[in-house]
Amino acid sequence: MDTKYLNPFITATTNAIETMVGIDIKAGVPFSTTDPSPTAVAGVIDISFKAVDARQFADITGVVGFASSKLLGSVALAFTESVALKIYNSMMGENVTSINSDVGDAIGELANIICGSAKTEFSLMKLTYDISIPSIVQGTNHRVTFKRDIPTVVIPFILDGNEQFHLEIALKLFPED
């Protein structure tokens, strides 16, 4: 996947978390979960291949799909419970101690904001898309899996030194007629 398609999501994630939540984050090294061949992840940065089980398990994930006649994809914002609560409590000024429906709504809204912000950057590349309503996947130690024929890249984000969450981007471009 060309980095020009990853960068809007990286920028949107960084801006959303740092602005809305007030926590500094840093994007880690992206990796592909779908194809180990170098041609599958062409771009200006080296994206390594890791087996699917290299992804962190999540306790809550916000998923937003997007589509148009030119592309199809989805974004999954995956958190462990401790990181989700840190994000939620910082964002809302509360002290929630376990995942509840409000935490789920906030995670879904963050995924929606990220996808919407990236949409603005994609429009500059003459690529537009419609966004789905956010879905929340909740359950201890889960992973979200995308269709095998859609290239998927995982971008770990690090906060507070060693805690992290993952942004998973599945994106397939259709050839122009």
FIDRENMI-721541 format. One record per residue (C-alpha): residue number from 1; residue in one letter; chain; x, y, z. Coordinates in steps of 0.05 Angstrom, whole numbers. Example, Ala and Ser with C-alpha at 12.3 -4.5 7.8 and 13.67 -1.06 7.14 Angstrom:
2
<pt n="1" res="A" chain="A" X="246" Y="-90" Z="156"/>
<pt n="2" res="S" chain="A" X="273" Y="-21" Z="143"/>
END
This chain:
177
<pt n="1" res="M" chain="A" X="0" Y="0" Z="0"/>
<pt n="2" res="D" chain="A" X="29" Y="67" Z="-20"/>
<pt n="3" res="T" chain="A" X="45" Y="112" Z="38"/>
<pt n="4" res="K" chain="A" X="5" Y="169" Z="7"/>
<pt n="5" res="Y" chain="A" X="-57" Y="129" Z="27"/>
<pt n="6" res="L" chain="A" X="-32" Y="115" Z="98"/>
<pt n="7" res="N" chain="A" X="-9" Y="186" Z="116"/>
<pt n="8" res="P" chain="A" X="-79" Y="217" Z="118"/>
<pt n="9" res="F" chain="A" X="-99" Y="165" Z="170"/>
<pt n="10" res="I" chain="A" X="-35" Y="174" Z="210"/>
<pt n="11" res="T" chain="A" X="-43" Y="249" Z="211"/>
<pt n="12" res="A" chain="A" X="-117" Y="245" Z="228"/>
<pt n="13" res="T" chain="A" X="-104" Y="196" Z="286"/>
<pt n="14" res="T" chain="A" X="-48" Y="239" Z="314"/>
<pt n="15" res="N" chain="A" X="-90" Y="303" Z="309"/>
<pt n="16" res="A" chain="A" X="-153" Y="272" Z="338"/>
<pt n="17" res="I" chain="A" X="-119" Y="240" Z="399"/>
<pt n="18" res="E" chain="A" X="-73" Y="299" Z="414"/>
<pt n="19" res="T" chain="A" X="-127" Y="352" Z="404"/>
<pt n="20" res="M" chain="A" X="-189" Y="319" Z="432"/>
<pt n="21" res="V" chain="A" X="-156" Y="276" Z="485"/>
<pt n="22" res="G" chain="A" X="-95" Y="317" Z="503"/>
<pt n="23" res="I" chain="A" X="-47" Y="258" Z="501"/>
<pt n="24" res="D" chain="A" X="16" Y="259" Z="459"/>
<pt n="25" res="I" chain="A" X="24" Y="198" Z="414"/>
<pt n="26" res="K" chain="A" X="76" Y="174" Z="364"/>
<pt n="27" res="A" chain="A" X="64" Y="129" Z="304"/>
<pt n="28" res="G" chain="A" X="106" Y="66" Z="304"/>
<pt n="29" res="V" chain="A" X="130" Y="26" Z="245"/>
<pt n="30" res="P" chain="A" X="72" Y="3" Z="201"/>
<pt n="31" res="F" chain="A" X="67" Y="-70" Z="182"/>
<pt n="32" res="S" chain="A" X="24" Y="-110" Z="135"/>
<pt n="33" res="T" chain="A" X="-17" Y="-169" Z="158"/>
<pt n="34" res="T" chain="A" X="-39" Y="-191" Z="89"/>
<pt n="35" res="D" chain="A" X="20" Y="-200" Z="43"/>
<pt n="36" res="P" chain="A" X="95" Y="-209" Z="56"/>
<pt n="37" res="S" chain="A" X="116" Y="-189" Z="-15"/>
<pt n="38" res="P" chain="A" X="149" Y="-121" Z="-24"/>
<pt n="39" res="T" chain="A" X="102" Y="-103" Z="-82"/>
<pt n="40" res="A" chain="A" X="42" Y="-108" Z="-36"/>
<pt n="41" res="V" chain="A" X="66" Y="-50" Z="7"/>
<pt n="42" res="A" chain="A" X="101" Y="-4" Z="-42"/>
<pt n="43" res="G" chain="A" X="118" Y="65" Z="-17"/>
<pt n="44" res="V" chain="A" X="172" Y="110" Z="8"/>
<pt n="45" res="I" chain="A" X="178" Y="77" Z="76"/>
<pt n="46" res="D" chain="A" X="195" Y="5" Z="91"/>
<pt n="47" res="I" chain="A" X="133" Y="-32" Z="115"/>
<pt n="48" res="S" chain="A" X="151" Y="-99" Z="144"/>
<pt n="49" res="F" chain="A" X="107" Y="-161" Z="141"/>
<pt n="50" res="K" chain="A" X="85" Y="-193" Z="206"/>
<pt n="51" res="A" chain="A" X="40" Y="-252" Z="215"/>
<pt n="52" res="V" chain="A" X="-31" Y="-235" Z="237"/>
<pt n="53" res="D" chain="A" X="-15" Y="-256" Z="308"/>
<pt n="54" res="A" chain="A" X="37" Y="-200" Z="314"/>
<pt n="55" res="R" chain="A" X="-20" Y="-151" Z="325"/>
<pt n="56" res="Q" chain="A" X="-39" Y="-135" Z="396"/>
<pt n="57" res="F" chain="A" X="-103" Y="-164" Z="422"/>
<pt n="58" res="A" chain="A" X="-157" Y="-112" Z="437"/>
<pt n="59" res="D" chain="A" X="-213" Y="-105" Z="486"/>
<pt n="60" res="I" chain="A" X="-251" Y="-53" Z="447"/>
<pt n="61" res="T" chain="A" X="-247" Y="-33" Z="374"/>
<pt n="62" res="G" chain="A" X="-282" Y="22" Z="335"/>
<pt n="63" res="V" chain="A" X="-292" Y="3" Z="261"/>
<pt n="64" res="V" chain="A" X="-314" Y="49" Z="205"/>
<pt n="65" res="G" chain="A" X="-322" Y="27" Z="133"/>
<pt n="66" res="F" chain="A" X="-314" Y="71" Z="72"/>
<pt n="67" res="A" chain="A" X="-329" Y="61" Z="-1"/>
<pt n="68" res="S" chain="A" X="-338" Y="92" Z="-69"/>
<pt n="69" res="S" chain="A" X="-333" Y="71" Z="-141"/>
<pt n="70" res="K" chain="A" X="-257" Y="81" Z="-136"/>
<pt n="71" res="L" chain="A" X="-241" Y="48" Z="-70"/>
<pt n="72" res="L" chain="A" X="-264" Y="3" Z="-14"/>
<pt n="73" res="G" chain="A" X="-238" Y="-2" Z="57"/>
<pt n="74" res="S" chain="A" X="-245" Y="4" Z="131"/>
<pt n="75" res="V" chain="A" X="-209" Y="31" Z="192"/>
<pt n="76" res="A" chain="A" X="-205" Y="-4" Z="258"/>
<pt n="77" res="L" chain="A" X="-182" Y="32" Z="320"/>
<pt n="78" res="A" chain="A" X="-162" Y="-23" Z="370"/>
<pt n="79" res="F" chain="A" X="-149" Y="-12" Z="444"/>
<pt n="80" res="T" chain="A" X="-134" Y="-53" Z="506"/>
<pt n="81" res="E" chain="A" X="-181" Y="-36" Z="564"/>
<pt n="82" res="S" chain="A" X="-128" Y="4" Z="601"/>
<pt n="83" res="V" chain="A" X="-112" Y="48" Z="541"/>
<pt n="84" res="A" chain="A" X="-185" Y="57" Z="522"/>
<pt n="85" res="L" chain="A" X="-200" Y="80" Z="593"/>
<pt n="86" res="K" chain="A" X="-141" Y="127" Z="593"/>
<pt n="87" res="I" chain="A" X="-165" Y="157" Z="527"/>
<pt n="88" res="Y" chain="A" X="-237" Y="162" Z="550"/>
<pt n="89" res="N" chain="A" X="-221" Y="191" Z="618"/>
<pt n="90" res="S" chain="A" X="-174" Y="243" Z="589"/>
<pt n="91" res="M" chain="A" X="-224" Y="262" Z="535"/>
<pt n="92" res="M" chain="A" X="-284" Y="267" Z="581"/>
<pt n="93" res="G" chain="A" X="-251" Y="288" Z="647"/>
<pt n="94" res="E" chain="A" X="-281" Y="228" Z="682"/>
<pt n="95" res="N" chain="A" X="-254" Y="169" Z="722"/>
<pt n="96" res="V" chain="A" X="-288" Y="109" Z="692"/>
<pt n="97" res="T" chain="A" X="-257" Y="43" Z="714"/>
<pt n="98" res="S" chain="A" X="-286" Y="-6" Z="664"/>
<pt n="99" res="I" chain="A" X="-310" Y="-5" Z="592"/>
<pt n="100" res="N" chain="A" X="-383" Y="16" Z="587"/>
<pt n="101" res="S" chain="A" X="-428" Y="41" Z="531"/>
<pt n="102" res="D" chain="A" X="-402" Y="112" Z="538"/>
<pt n="103" res="V" chain="A" X="-331" Y="87" Z="527"/>
<pt n="104" res="G" chain="A" X="-355" Y="49" Z="466"/>
<pt n="105" res="D" chain="A" X="-389" Y="110" Z="438"/>
<pt n="106" res="A" chain="A" X="-326" Y="152" Z="447"/>
<pt n="107" res="I" chain="A" X="-282" Y="99" Z="413"/>
<pt n="108" res="G" chain="A" X="-332" Y="95" Z="355"/>
<pt n="109" res="E" chain="A" X="-333" Y="170" Z="349"/>
<pt n="110" res="L" chain="A" X="-257" Y="174" Z="348"/>
<pt n="111" res="A" chain="A" X="-256" Y="123" Z="291"/>
<pt n="112" res="N" chain="A" X="-308" Y="164" Z="255"/>
<pt n="113" res="I" chain="A" X="-269" Y="229" Z="264"/>
<pt n="114" res="I" chain="A" X="-205" Y="195" Z="239"/>
<pt n="115" res="C" chain="A" X="-240" Y="167" Z="177"/>
<pt n="116" res="G" chain="A" X="-274" Y="234" Z="164"/>
<pt n="117" res="S" chain="A" X="-210" Y="274" Z="171"/>
<pt n="118" res="A" chain="A" X="-173" Y="227" Z="124"/>
<pt n="119" res="K" chain="A" X="-230" Y="236" Z="74"/>
<pt n="120" res="T" chain="A" X="-211" Y="309" Z="68"/>
<pt n="121" res="E" chain="A" X="-140" Y="290" Z="49"/>
<pt n="122" res="F" chain="A" X="-164" Y="236" Z="0"/>
<pt n="123" res="S" chain="A" X="-207" Y="288" Z="-35"/>
<pt n="124" res="L" chain="A" X="-144" Y="326" Z="-52"/>
<pt n="125" res="M" chain="A" X="-121" Y="263" Z="-89"/>
<pt n="126" res="K" chain="A" X="-188" Y="263" Z="-127"/>
<pt n="127" res="L" chain="A" X="-212" Y="203" Z="-86"/>
<pt n="128" res="T" chain="A" X="-277" Y="211" Z="-48"/>
<pt n="129" res="Y" chain="A" X="-315" Y="160" Z="-7"/>
<pt n="130" res="D" chain="A" X="-376" Y="152" Z="37"/>
<pt n="131" res="I" chain="A" X="-368" Y="132" Z="110"/>
<pt n="132" res="S" chain="A" X="-409" Y="80" Z="147"/>
<pt n="133" res="I" chain="A" X="-437" Y="88" Z="217"/>
<pt n="134" res="P" chain="A" X="-384" Y="66" Z="268"/>
<pt n="135" res="S" chain="A" X="-388" Y="-4" Z="296"/>
<pt n="136" res="I" chain="A" X="-359" Y="-25" Z="362"/>
<pt n="137" res="V" chain="A" X="-329" Y="-93" Z="375"/>
<pt n="138" res="Q" chain="A" X="-321" Y="-108" Z="448"/>
<pt n="139" res="G" chain="A" X="-293" Y="-170" Z="483"/>
<pt n="140" res="T" chain="A" X="-230" Y="-190" Z="519"/>
<pt n="141" res="N" chain="A" X="-171" Y="-205" Z="474"/>
<pt n="142" res="H" chain="A" X="-204" Y="-200" Z="406"/>
<pt n="143" res="R" chain="A" X="-178" Y="-182" Z="336"/>
<pt n="144" res="V" chain="A" X="-216" Y="-154" Z="277"/>
<pt n="145" res="T" chain="A" X="-201" Y="-189" Z="212"/>
<pt n="146" res="F" chain="A" X="-211" Y="-159" Z="143"/>
<pt n="147" res="K" chain="A" X="-224" Y="-194" Z="77"/>
<pt n="148" res="R" chain="A" X="-161" Y="-228" Z="51"/>
<pt n="149" res="D" chain="A" X="-163" Y="-194" Z="-17"/>
<pt n="150" res="I" chain="A" X="-159" Y="-125" Z="14"/>
<pt n="151" res="P" chain="A" X="-89" Y="-102" Z="33"/>
<pt n="152" res="T" chain="A" X="-85" Y="-86" Z="107"/>
<pt n="153" res="V" chain="A" X="-33" Y="-45" Z="143"/>
<pt n="154" res="V" chain="A" X="-28" Y="-38" Z="219"/>
<pt n="155" res="I" chain="A" X="1" Y="24" Z="250"/>
<pt n="156" res="P" chain="A" X="18" Y="20" Z="323"/>
<pt n="157" res="F" chain="A" X="13" Y="85" Z="362"/>
<pt n="158" res="I" chain="A" X="54" Y="92" Z="426"/>
<pt n="159" res="L" chain="A" X="33" Y="135" Z="485"/>
<pt n="160" res="D" chain="A" X="66" Y="146" Z="553"/>
<pt n="161" res="G" chain="A" X="128" Y="109" Z="533"/>
<pt n="162" res="N" chain="A" X="104" Y="37" Z="527"/>
<pt n="163" res="E" chain="A" X="28" Y="34" Z="522"/>
<pt n="164" res="Q" chain="A" X="0" Y="28" Z="452"/>
<pt n="165" res="F" chain="A" X="-61" Y="21" Z="409"/>
<pt n="166" res="H" chain="A" X="-67" Y="0" Z="336"/>
<pt n="167" res="L" chain="A" X="-98" Y="33" Z="276"/>
<pt n="168" res="E" chain="A" X="-113" Y="-19" Z="223"/>
<pt n="169" res="I" chain="A" X="-126" Y="5" Z="152"/>
<pt n="170" res="A" chain="A" X="-155" Y="-40" Z="99"/>
<pt n="171" res="L" chain="A" X="-156" Y="-7" Z="30"/>
<pt n="172" res="K" chain="A" X="-168" Y="-31" Z="-40"/>
<pt n="173" res="L" chain="A" X="-166" Y="15" Z="-100"/>
<pt n="174" res="F" chain="A" X="-206" Y="-3" Z="-162"/>
<pt n="175" res="P" chain="A" X="-175" Y="7" Z="-231"/>
<pt n="176" res="E" chain="A" X="-202" Y="65" Z="-270"/>
<pt n="177" res="D" chain="A" X="-245" Y="49" Z="-331"/>
END
